Amino acid sequence: MFDFSSGRLLQIAIQLLAVVAILPIHEFAHAYIADKLGDTTARKMGRLTINPLHHLDLIGTVCLIFTGFGWAKPVIVDPGAFKNPKRGMAVVAAAGPISNLLLALVYMLIVKVLIVFFGGNDSGVGHFLIQIFYILTYISVSLAIFNLLPVPPLDGSRIAGLFLPDKAYFGLMRYERYISIAIFLLLFTGILSRPLSIVNGVVMNFLDFITQPVNLLAGLIH
């Protein structure tokens, strides 16, 4: 349906756009929910904003632009500020991937509206915009799925921790640094690419399905 062979320069440009359009939303979601649950750490550190300059990590940004995988500065959270620290950490962690999935839904809706507006033309400005928003949708989904892996330091480990005994949870967190190194190695060697791409495809198909009413509405209008 979409042609991704538009050149390396376009790919880098879209990934740069993702840096300012996706990563800050993810971190803001963490900060916002933590603040709502009583932890003002992120607010005091100036992270309660969608301004990319407050969230971006230099190395993570460069990696995202040139490899397609990157990260922002993690939001600092104080579990002691929550009435139930483990539950609070799980809710704050879940906010990031959920924000990415909601953002992906918005981008997919934009894709469908652009398709309706510009028709099936496979060239020109319309096709260019459709490709951009489709790739942004995919990047947002990818970030959500990756962060839901139940291994530290990813958000999924905090969510999984809600269902683990305290001893097992804190024991796992002791090895966070080593596990994160292992995850990065698996990513860069491509071992994780296949299973993650399968899950990403399932989610993309679901987003495509639930946004079909846009096409139906367009058909009724025309």
Secondary structure, DSSP 8 states (H G I E B T S, - for coil): -----S-HHHHHHHHHHHHHHTHHHHHHHHHHHHHHTT--HHHHTT-SS--GGGTB-HHHHHHHHHHS---B------GGGSSSHHHHHHHHHHHHHHHHHHHHHHHHHHHHHHHHHHTT-SSHHHHHHHHHHHHHHHHHHHHHHHHTSSSTTSHHHHHHHTTS-HHHHHHHHTTHHHHHHHHHHHHHHTTTHHHHHHHHHHHHHHHHHHTHHHHHHHHHH-
